[in-house]
């Protein structure tokens, strides 16, 4: 039977703690539904783009955004476009499992793979079928072979063991189970191609089934694609350490923690913006002052020269506007003379 080998380090413990804090914040926060919808759309675009980009597609993020928006672009490789669109369909497919109590089956994994490689490379990737030939893992940055997966004759048995382990009762954190599954799936490499993408979609599915959907506002693949060398090295560390997954799980949990920290920060800003807009309705403020207050949601402070620049006004007008905001107790003044700056008093 498959039994993963790893140790719970301080790095993993700290990352899991931050992940739980972000989860608690997102569950409890009163976030604007329109904001959530926009952020979910942005996260899906990032996930689809970066996950396919890791595997060698040549699309830019801007091109990916246009394609997913339904625009027709010239000079784009057909397979690049199709892989991107397939990834969105696959993510929508696993989103259907939100809140469900469901086992992960081999047929389900085959269906995810089928969606991901449908109509790609002339249909030669055998969608939804375990490989019957030997394949290899190639570093998309260098083109060198970095891993030879198990022979095809072992794939059915290894996948059965893998799925059985995945569905059994466990006291391991669902986040760690997700990381373990991502590695083990890539290690087995059950399909002719598309294994990396299938593994990353599987990650989302496992998190969703265990109540860790984080409102679908994050993209782990963005973290991987930002430094692919580090991503490959983390995967390779398992093989170099006699199949000990500790280093990989440190990388995986730190990555998820990092992405969720960004989501949490954006959520906090969104809440502040909503509160600020409610307060602004109770005051008569000119357009310049409203613009400055919104600026302070994204930035910690503002001074007279910055106010002049973003509001396209004179020093005298900026001084009058800022003094008015201080008198209304919306801003707090700090420093003296040229060192004077202002912060939002509401959120201090």
N, C-alpha and C positions, 0 to 999 in steps of 0.2 A: 504493500500500500504506500501511496505517496504521503510522506511526512516531512514538511519543510523544516529546515534547520536555521535558527536565527537566535539572536540574543536581544533583549530589550535594553538598549543603551539610554544614557541621559539625553542624547540627541533625539532619539525616537520618542521618549517620554515627553520632552518639552514640546516637540512638534505636535504630538497627539493632544496635549493640553491646549495649545493654540488653536488647533482644529476644532476642538469641542467648544472653545470660547466663541469662535466665529459661528459655529452651528447654533449655539445658544442665542447669539445676537440676531442672526437671520430669522430664527424661529419666533423671537419675541418682538422684533422691531416692527413698528408700524410704517412700513414702506409703501410709497405710492404705487398703485397697481400699474399705472402707465410707465413709471420708471422701471419697475420690474420687467415689464414686457420688453422695453427697449434694451435693457441690460441682458435679458435672455437671448434676444436676437443677436446682440453683439458677441456674446459668449459662444453662441452656436457658430457664428461666422469664424471666430478665432479658432475654435476647436476643429472645424472642418478644414480650414486653411492649413493650420500648423500640422495637424496629423497627416494630411496627405503630402504636405511639403517635406516632412521628415522622410517619406518614402520616395521622394524624387520628383514630385511635380514641380513645374517651373513657374507657377503662377505667383504674382505678387499679391499682397493682401488686398490692394485696391481692385485688382482684377477679380479676385475671389468674391469680394463684396458685390461687384457688378454682376457676376455670373449668378450668384445666389439671389440677386434682386431680379433676375429674369432678363437681364440685358444680353444682347448678342454682341460678342466681341470677335474681331478679326485677328488672325495670326495666333490663335490659341490651339494647342494640341488637343485633339478630340478626347484622348484618354485622360488628360489633365482635367478637362472640364467634367467628364463623366465621373471620375473618381471623387471629385469635390461634391457633385450633386448626389452621388450615391451615399457619401458620408452623412450628408444632411438627412437623407431618408433613413439611414441606419440609426442616427441619433433620435429622430422622431419616433422610430420603432421602439427603442428601449425606453423612451419617455413614457410610453404607454403602460409601463410596468410600475410607475410611481404609485406608492401606497399599496401595492399588491403583495400578497404572500404567495410567492411562487417559487418553485424549484428551477434551477438552471439545468437544462438538459443538453445533451449533445445535439439534438435536433434544433434547439434554439440557437446554439452556437453556429451550427451549419447555416441556419437561416440568416443570421447576421452577416456571415461571410458571403452568402449568396447575394445579399443586397449590396454589399460593398464592392464586389467585383463584377456585377452584372454589366454586360455590354462593354467591358474593358478589354483591350488588346484582342479584339476579335473573338471574344468568348473562349479564349484558350486557357483561362485560369481555373477551369472546372469549378464553377460556383457551387458552394455548399457540399463539396465532396472532399474527403480526406485524400491526401496525395498518395500516389502509387509509385512515385519515383523519388530518388534522393534530391533534396534541394539544399541550398546554402544561404547563409546570412551574409550579405555584402554591405560593407560600410558605404552608404550613399555619398559620403564626402570624398572617399578615396578610391572606391571601386574594388577594394581588397576584400577577400573572404575572411571573415572574422570568426565564423562558427559553422560547424557541420552538424545539423540536427540528427536525431536518432533515425535509423533506417525506416523506410515506410512500413515495413512489416510490424514494427513495434507501436505505430501510431494508434491504432484502435484500442489496444490494451492500455497504453499510457493515458489516453483521453478518458477512458472509462474510470480509471483510478482517480484521475484529476477531478472529474465531475462528482464522483462519490465523495471525495474529500471536501469539495466545495459545499456540498449540501448537508453534511453531517453537523450535528450540534457541536458548538465550539465556544470556548470562553475567550478566544482571541478577538481583539478589536476588529470590527468590520473594516476599518481603514487598513489595518495590516493584512487582513484577508484579501482585500482588493489588491494591495501591492504584491502579495505572494502570487495571486492568480495571474497578474499581468506578467510577472517573470516566468512562471511555469508554463503558461500558454506559449510564450515566445520561445521558451526552451524546447518544447515539444515540436513547435512549428508544424502543426498538423495539416496545413493547407499548402498548395503549391506556391501561392503568393497571397499577399494581403493579410499576413499574420499579425504584423505590427498594428495595423488599423483595427483588426478584429479584437486584438488584446486591449486596445485603448477604449473601444466601444464597450467591451466587456467590463472594464473598470467602472464606467458610468452605470451600467446595469446593476452591478453588485452594490454600488453605493446607493442607488435608488431603492433597491429591494430591502436595504437595511436602514432606511430612513435618513440617509446622508445625501440627499439630493442638493442641499444648499441652494434651493430655489433655482437650480440650473443656471447659476450666475458665474461659473468658473470654467477655465480651460486648462487642464493639465498639459495638454499637448503644446500649448504656448510656452510653458516652462521648459519642456524637453527641447523644443525647436530653437529656443534662444541660445542654448549652448549644447549642440548635439554631441560634441566630443565628450562632455561630461555625462550625458545620457548614455552613450555607448559604453563609456568606462564603468559606469555604475552597473550596467547589465553584465559586462564582462567580469566584474569583480566577483560575482557568484561562482563562476567557473574557476577563477583563479584561487578561490578560497574553499575548495572542496565542497562546493554547493551550499556554502553558508550564505544566507541572504541578508545578513545584518547590514552590510554597507549599502546594498541596494535599497533596503527598507528605510535606512536613514535618508538616502537621496529622495525616495518616493514621498515619505512623510514630510520632509522639509519642503519639497516642491508643492505639495497640496497645501501645506500651511502658508507658504508664501503667496500662492494664488488667492487663498481665502482672506488673507490679511488685506490684500488689495481690494477685494470685494467688500470687506467690512469697512474699510476706509471710505470707499465710494458710497456705501450705504449710509454711513454717518453723515457725510456731506449732503446726501439727498434729504435726510431727515432735517438737518439744519436749514437747508434751503426751503423746505416746506414750512417749517416753523417761522422762518424769516418772512416768507411771503404772506403768511397769516398776519404777522405784526405790521408789515408794510401797509396792509389794507386799512389799518387803523390810524395811519399817519398820512398826511399829505406830503409826499416827497417828490421832488422833481426827477426827471429821467436820469440825470447825472448821479444823483444820490442812490437811486435804485441800482444803477449799474455798479457803483462802488461797493454797495453792500453785497451784491452777488459776487463781485470779485473777491471779497473777503471770505466767502465760503471755500474757495479754492486756495486762497493764500492767507497766511497768518496775520499779515499787517499791510497797511498802506500808508504812504506819506504824501505830502503835498504834490511833489513832482510826478509821482505815479498817478495820482488822481487827475492831474492836468493831462497826462498822456492818454489814459484810457477814456477819459471823458471829453477830450479835445476842447479844453477850456483854458482860461487864464489863471494865473496864480491867485489873483484877487478873488475870483469866483470860487476857486477851489478852497481857499481859506474860509470864505463865508459858508460854503456848503458843509465843510467838515466841522466848523464851529457849531453850526445848527444841529448836526447829528450828535455831537457831544452834549449839547444842551438838552436834547431830547432823550438822552441816556441810551442811545443806540450804539454809540462808539465811546471808547475810552482813550484819552490822550496820554501819551507816554513821552518822556524826554523833553528837551528844551531846544529852542532855536532850530538850527539845521538838523539836529538829531531827533526832531519831533516825528512821531509816527502814531498810528491809530489802530486799535483792534476792536473787534466786535465785543461789546460789553455783554450782550445777551448770553453768550456761551462760555463765559469765564466762570 
